């Protein structure tokens, strides 16, 4: 079983590398221009998102707009976020 594992693993890695290089060359060869204008589409998407945010802000009651977390909760959340960032940096 152990003798069979290494050759099968090497063959799998070779096949994966060959298929990945074939995909990269196919993607690099595609130089066609998109059928729509990217700038106009981006502006339209931003306007849609802006409308959604404004509609959401208008539905929230005005007395709730001043709500804030208590200071103890802010400290707890900040320390939790910092610990997550340090975990991610450690893993990288």
C-alpha contacts under 8 A as a table, 3 or more apart, distances in Angstrom:
res1	aa1	res2	aa2	distance
1	X	4	X	5.26
1	X	5	X	6.37
2	X	5	X	5.19
2	X	6	X	7.18
3	X	6	X	6.34
3	X	7	X	7.54
4	X	7	X	5.83
4	X	8	X	6.29
5	X	8	X	5.35
5	X	9	X	6.05
6	X	9	X	5.08
6	X	10	X	6.16
7	X	10	X	5.11
7	X	11	X	6.13
8	X	11	X	5.18
8	X	12	X	6.13
9	X	12	X	5.09
9	X	13	X	6.21
10	X	13	X	5.12
10	X	14	X	6.18
11	X	14	X	5.13
11	X	15	X	6.17
12	X	15	X	5.20
12	X	16	X	6.10
13	X	16	X	5.05
13	X	17	X	6.10
14	X	17	X	5.13
14	X	18	X	6.16
15	X	18	X	5.16
15	X	19	X	6.18
16	X	19	X	5.24
16	X	20	X	6.07
17	X	20	X	5.09
17	X	21	X	6.16
18	X	21	X	5.25
18	X	22	X	6.24
19	X	22	X	5.02
19	X	23	X	6.25
20	X	23	X	5.10
20	X	24	X	6.22
21	X	24	X	5.01
21	X	25	X	6.19
22	X	25	X	5.28
22	X	26	X	6.25
23	X	26	X	5.14
23	X	27	X	6.17
24	X	27	X	5.14
24	X	28	X	6.05
25	X	28	X	5.05
25	X	29	X	6.12
26	X	29	X	5.21
26	X	30	X	6.64
27	X	30	X	5.47
28	X	31	X	7.45
34	X	37	X	7.23
34	X	38	X	7.87
36	X	41	X	7.52
37	X	40	X	5.50
37	X	41	X	6.15
38	X	41	X	5.10
38	X	42	X	6.01
39	X	42	X	5.11
39	X	43	X	6.20
40	X	43	X	5.16
40	X	44	X	6.16
41	X	44	X	5.08
41	X	45	X	6.17
42	X	45	X	5.07
42	X	46	X	6.17
43	X	46	X	5.07
43	X	47	X	6.18
44	X	47	X	5.12
44	X	48	X	6.30
45	X	48	X	5.12
45	X	49	X	6.28
46	X	49	X	5.09
46	X	50	X	6.01
47	X	50	X	4.99
47	X	51	X	6.13
48	X	51	X	5.17
48	X	52	X	6.33
49	X	52	X	5.07
49	X	53	X	6.26
50	X	53	X	5.15
50	X	54	X	6.14
51	X	54	X	5.13
51	X	55	X	6.04
52	X	55	X	5.15
52	X	56	X	6.11
53	X	56	X	5.03
53	X	57	X	6.09
54	X	57	X	5.02
54	X	58	X	6.10
55	X	58	X	5.09
55	X	59	X	6.35
56	X	59	X	5.25
56	X	60	X	6.66
57	X	60	X	5.45
58	X	61	X	7.53
60	X	64	X	6.88
60	X	65	X	7.25
61	X	64	X	5.51
61	X	65	X	6.93
62	X	65	X	5.30
62	X	66	X	7.74
63	X	66	X	6.35
63	X	67	X	7.83
64	X	67	X	5.45
69	X	73	X	6.19
69	X	74	X	6.31
70	X	73	X	5.36
70	X	74	X	6.43
71	X	74	X	5.03
71	X	75	X	6.34
72	X	75	X	5.25
72	X	76	X	6.27
73	X	76	X	5.04
73	X	77	X	6.05
74	X	77	X	5.14
74	X	78	X	6.01
75	X	78	X	5.08
75	X	79	X	6.15
76	X	79	X	5.28
76	X	80	X	6.17
77	X	80	X	5.07
77	X	81	X	6.15
78	X	81	X	5.18
78	X	82	X	6.15
79	X	82	X	5.08
79	X	83	X	6.17
80	X	83	X	5.19
80	X	84	X	6.34
81	X	84	X	5.08
81	X	85	X	6.21
82	X	85	X	5.07
82	X	86	X	6.18
83	X	86	X	5.13
83	X	87	X	6.17
84	X	87	X	5.00
84	X	88	X	6.26
85	X	88	X	5.14
85	X	89	X	6.19
86	X	89	X	5.04
86	X	90	X	6.06
87	X	90	X	5.07
87	X	91	X	6.27
88	X	91	X	5.11
88	X	92	X	6.29
89	X	92	X	5.20
